[in-house]
């Protein structure tokens, strides 16, 4: 194997190793009244369907790995009766951070679209969600971009009761748009400009709640940098021999 081949092989191995090491272990425990679908993706698109549920009386827990530049997207919808809300805790097990649904690490946007939300993970659903993410990034949707949500009562409050699997410190939240109560949009049936999408960055920290993933180095970039350094060292060594 010649020097160039060795460097390319080493770079590929570095990319593989760094990509694996750079991904953080994520755990999300959540429920939505009335239903939701969970996706992951980048700042500009959804690319992986994780799961869906339409029974708010149960809490689902999902475990997966995400690189620092990725996002979690929760597509939500209410039945527009009695109450509605998003209740969750997000844990970055690698970094040791835990955030609840009411924490500033989360954002929400209202699509203003009626009809069926993209809950199936089909290619058409992924494409629709991606388009709405792009619209929100540009500020062109019903909420004029990604917005703040409004917190309601803690886990354990009526009409839901205690949701096992989520800490009591977590609060039900919703977007106070449309005809929802602006003080507590989780109370009383309403239409907030649904369907809605909540998101959180994998790289979110207490000091940097909403990092711009464009500024987070991807594993392949780090690997290419390493490859360049290896090449530089090899060139210097060759110069010394000559």
Buried (B, 14 or more C-beta within 10 A) or exposed (E): EEEEEEBBEBBEEBBEEBBEEBBBEBBBBBBBBBBBBBBBBBBEBBEBBBBBBEEBEEBBEBEBBBBBBBBBBBBBBBEBEEBBBBBBBBBBEBBEBBBBBBBEBBBBBBBBBEEEBBBEBEEEBBEBBBBBBBBBBEEEBBBEEBBEBBBBBBBEBEEBEEBEBBEEEBBBBBBBBBEBBEEBBBBBEBBBBBBBBBBBBBBBEEEEBBBEBEEBEBBBEBBBBBBEEBBEEBEEEEEEEE
